[in-house]
Amino acid sequence: KTTLLYLIAGLLVPNSGTVKIDGKSLDRPRPQSGLILQDYGLLPWSTVRQNVELGL
């Protein structure tokens, strides 16, 4: 699951083959997509708002 999400988010490039969404090849990250990691994704010293704004 993680590998697929990393490919969709553009954080990982496939060694071979292509990634397609709705029949279209994904050759760069989609701006309307986001990825929130389960661990180490937040800055504990920041507020929720500051953590969200960091990704904008």
N, C-alpha and C positions, 0 to 999 in steps of 0.2 A: 504494500500500500504506500509506504513512504517513498519508494523509488518512483512510482507513478506520479504521486503528487509533486515531487521534485522536478520531474520532467515537464509536467504541465505548467509549473510555476517558472520554469526556465532556469532553475538552480542547478540542473544537471543536463548534460548533453548526451543523447544516446550514442553508444559505440557503433551501432548499426541500425538500420531500419528508420522508420519515421514515426512521429507521434501525430495522430490526427484527431481533431475534435469536430464533430458534425461533418465529417468528410473532407475537412480542410487541414492541410499540413500545418503543424505548429512549428514555425521556424524562429520565433522570438517570443518572449513572454507576453501574455495577454494582459493589457492594462486593467481589464475589468476583473482579473483574478487575483486572489490573495492567498497567503498561506500563513497559518498561525501554528508555530511549532509547539509541541506539548511541553517541552522542557527548555529552560534557559531563554524563553522568548520575551520575558518582561524584565524591566529594570525595577527592582524592588524599592528603590529610593524615590521613584517617580509616581505620580498619581496615575489613575487609569487613563484619564484624558491625555496626559503627556505621553504615555506608552502608545496610545492609539495614534496621536499626532505624529509620532516618530516615523510611522510607516506611510504618512501622506506626502 
